[in-house]
Amino acid sequence: MKDFAEKTLWLIPLLPLMGFAINGLAGRRLTQSMPGKWAVAAIACLLPAASFALSVTAVLALRQTGQDVLQAGMTWIQAGAVNVAFGLRVDWLTAVMILVVTGVGTLIHIYSIGYMWDDEAFGRFFAYLNLFMCAMLVLVLADNLLLMFVGWEGVGLCSYLLIGFWYHDLKNADAGKKAFIVNRIGDFGFIL
């Protein structure tokens, strides 16, 4: 089980990213019809649900062996003696976080279908929501601080996009900008 978990660890953040790409590129066209709207909802919910299933597998592998589940990725940055890999890790804290992010996140996606059903930007909303889940998963699965920072920045971007989603209303646009600025203050603390 551990071998399977280590080989598929990269799919946990990738599946919601695929949902973002599909709904981001085709969501507007798909939502023109009722079956297309259901397709957007299915893509948006099933891919995070699959991430949850893979997360459960990784947590079970961690529980079974008592050792971190690691996936050493390709070298991302190399400069002299510094070698930063695009690696993912599941330890006990990460195990709790990926189950919460994927499990509760999937439930939020399902709830959002009814809440957002009549919105003209239905596909865009689910694209943002999938990207948000991907960024959170990169943040908690990262094996090093640089990759964790990439996840942090992704969460900040998605906060801006989701808070300011109804940007035609000035209050929402201002709230999105405020979230973006507060995240930049968080960046300073993160870097320290």
N, C-alpha and C positions, 0 to 999 in steps of 0.2 A: 504494500500500500504506500510505503514511503517513497518508493521509486516513482510510482504514478503521480503522487502529490508533488514531488520535486519537478517532474517533467511538465506538469500542467500548471504550475504556480503562475507563470506569466499570463495564462489565460484569464485569471481572476480580474485584473484591471483591463485586459484587452477586450473582453466581451462587451462591457459597457461602452468602451471607446468605439467598437464597431457599431453599436446602437446609435451613438452620436453621429458617426459618419453616414450611416444609412438614412437616418431621419433628418439629418442636417442637409443632405444632398437631395433626397427625394420626398421628404415629408410634406413640403408645400403642395407638390403635385398630387401626392397620395391622398391628402385630406380633402380633395375636391369631391370625393365620393364616399359613401358610407362604408363600403368594403375597404377602401383605402385607409380610412380613418382607423378602422379596426386593425389593419395591418401595421400602422404606425404604433398603435397601442400594444400590439402583440410583440413587435420588435423591441419596444421600449421596456416591456416588462419581462419577457422571456430571457433576454440576455443577462440582465442582473440576477434573475432567478437561477440561471445556469452558473453564474459566479458564486452564488450562495451555495449551490451543490458542491462546487469545487472547493469552496472554503471549508465546508463541513469535512470533506475528504482530507484536506490539509490538517485540520484540527485533530481528526481521528488518527492520522499518521503521527502527529506530534504526541498525542496521548499514548499511542501504542509503543513508540520507541523512547520517548522522553528526551529526544534530541531535536534541536531546531530543524525545521524543514527549510532547506536552502536551495536556491537556484542561482548559481553563478552565471551571470550573463556575460555578454561581450564587453570588452574594454571600451569604456565610454570616453574617458579623458586620460591621456598619458603625457606626462611632461617630466622628463628626468626620472627621479626615483618615485614620483607620484603616479600611482596607477589606480584609477577609479573605475570600477566595473558597474555595469547596469545590473545589479544583483538584487534579488528579493529574498526575504527571510520571514518565516513564521516562528515566533517564539510565543510564550504564554500570553504576554500582553497583546501582541499582534493578533493572536488567535481570538481573543475577546473582541478586539476592534473589527476584524474582518467579518466576524459573524454579525456584529451590530450593523456595520455599514451595509453589508449585502442583504441581511435579513430584513432589518427595518427599512432600508432603502428600497427593497423590492415592494414591501407593503405600501410605502409612500407612492411609488410609481402606480400601483394598482388603484389606490385611493384617488390619485390625480386624474385618472381617466374620467371619472364622473365629474370631478370638480372643473376640469378644463374642457369638457366635451364640446361645448358651444363656442369656445374661443377660436377666432380665425387663425391664430398662430399655434394651433395644437401641436403640429409637428416640430416647430421651433422649440416649444417648451420642453418636449420630451428629449429633444437633442441636447438641450442645456442640462437637463436632469441626468441624463446618461453621462455626459461629460463630467458633471459634478461627482458622480459616483466613481468614475475612473480616477479623478484627481485625488479623492479621499483614499482610494485603495493604494495608489502610488505613495501617498503620504505615509500610510501605516505599514505598508509592505517593504518600504525602501530599506536596503541593507547598508546605506551610508548617508551621511548628512547632505551631500549634494543632491542626490536623488530625492531625498526627503524634502529638500527645499523646492525642487521642481513640483512635487505634489502640493506643497504649501501654496506656491504661486498659482497652481491650477485651481485650488480651492478658492483662493482670493478672486481669480477671474470669474469663476462660476458664481460666486456670491454676488459679484457685481452684475452679471448677466441675469441672474434669477431675481434679485431684488429689484432691478430696474426693468423687469420684463415688460411691463406695460408702460413703456417709456413715453407714450403720448401724453400721459398725465405727468405734469411737472413734479409733483410730490414724489412719484415713483422714480423718476429720473434723478432727482436730488438724493433720494435715499440710496440709490445705486452708487452714485458718486461718493457719498459719505462712506459706504461700505468699502469702496475701493481705497479711499484715503486712510481709513482705519487699518486696512490690511497692510498698507505701506508702513504704518507705524509698527505693526506686528513684525514686518520684515526686519526692521531695525533691531527689535528685540531678538528675533531669531538669529540674526547675524552675530549679535553680541554673544 
